[in-house]
């Protein structure tokens, strides 16, 4: 991310006719070792919220999502989104009911394992109560059918996310930290990652770009359905949609053979072509620094200017509005494919593990391409007086939700990374970074996981680094 200044019928979801489990894929469910619900289960409702220190109401307790299947249609003339979400999950406790995060929209009906489920709404919490309790370890399938005008959500820091519209029928659906619940029901916390199938139908003339790979494009009666599949686990906040008259380039690959899919707003094509063309080279450089690229495709979406006030590291292909587009930001957002997208924070207070490393990737790019060295970047930041915003709070302990994208998370986070490099030396540092990313690939990790890992790799505790640069208050007395 870079927020720097800036009639009722039976639901017909995917695979209808097989039962709700078949709507995802028989192979997927076989792999999940489905256990049938049996009599005698005495479940309790799953809690709403994960008690995340910064976003306690986000996410839900009692289940782990394995897969989301979204089948949606968007009408830009009315601004209406309609369709359904199929959610394959495993119960982590005996459940009599469970919650999904869902902001606004009208829920038509819902089922759990093909049986109608009772539905209750309370704010952004959608509670489903199946006809039979779910047993711990059981894999179940929920389906929610809904429609309405998705909301734009204003974050506590003033930025906009969720469903962002622009002239000409364009849409950006962005989700960090809360916005994905504006357009699909989910377990909306980074600790619960899943695979995705996203199908969206729009009027001819518009394109739909999402995460993963485009698996089909079907034209019918003046409308086109675009189907996307994400095979690697993805946090909800990294799911995205870009709808508009984008110009597509899907012919290229990186030097390591990763397919590149770029979507550029026509008005931005000339101004961004030179930087977009460097994407394969940036990925090659980042693979040298951080190890093999963690996903099956890459790319970028260059959205219309002012469609969002920030760039975002959405999985496989970041979204970068024209007015937020430049080379260093592209380096930053692509680095997030390792830091944040593959290795995802366990909780929102661990955000510095995303942003500090992505910021440091910018410094490393500069160092290797004729600009300031990482040390010079560090010294420039340290020279700022003790009233500067980068010293407002420790990067590993943002005090409120409004601070999750604050300057200390980025800049002082990068300074902490640099102090690790300084403490262990270059050779061990770059090996350590690749080992960290490999050990937690497609998983979640916390700050405690990171410090414990680094201490183990270094052979001694970096207590001074952690106490001063991750958790210390104010400007350190010495660099």
Buried (B, 14 or more C-beta within 10 A) or exposed (E): BBBBEEEEEEBBBBBEEEEBBBBBBEEBBEEBEBBEBEEEBEBEBBBBBBEBBBBEBBBBBBBBBBBBBBBBBBBBEEBBBBBBBBBBBBBBBBBBBBBBBBBBBEBBBBBBBBEEBEBEEEEBBBBBBBEBBBBBEBBBBBBBBBBBBBBBBEBBBEBBBBBBBBEEBBBBBBBBBBBBBBBBBBBBBBBBBBBBBBBBBBBEEBBBBBBBBBEEEEEEEEBBBBBBBBEBBBBBBBBBBBBBBBBEBEEBEBEEEBBBBBBBBEEBBEEBEEBBEEBBEBBBBBBEBBBEBBBBBBBBBBBBBEBBBBBBBBBBBBBBBBBBBBBBBBBBBBBBBBBBBBBBBBBBBBBBBBBBBBBBBBBBBBBEEEEEEBBEBBEEBBEEEEEBEBBBBBBBBBBEBBBBBBBBBBBBBBBBBBBBBBBBEEEBBBEBBBBBBBEBBBEBBBBEBBBEBBBEBBEEEBEEBBEBBBBBEEBBEEB
